[in-house]
């Protein structure tokens, strides 16, 4: 069974993660800036102690690429729950149907 995966519409990675201190930006408290190296612009922000969330968001393009690569290898039978998990994660990330 062949599956066509849509081309990404997100800002391509790698993305960066940077701790921003009060006074560096208009915000009065520290936050995490998640940016794309391609554009050099911050694309998302996580406030407070959300470092784990910010790291996960910054890793999202790499995780999506890894999921697509594993599916593309065909190493996991389509009947396995892990295959369905990967397909569902790709669909969630790309806005497609699972």
Secondary structure, DSSP 8 states (H G I E B T S, - for coil): ---------S--S-EEEEEE-TTSSS-SS-EEEEEETTTTEEEEEEETT-HHHHHHHHHHHHHHHHHHHHHHHT-S-TTSHHHHHHHHHHHHHHT---
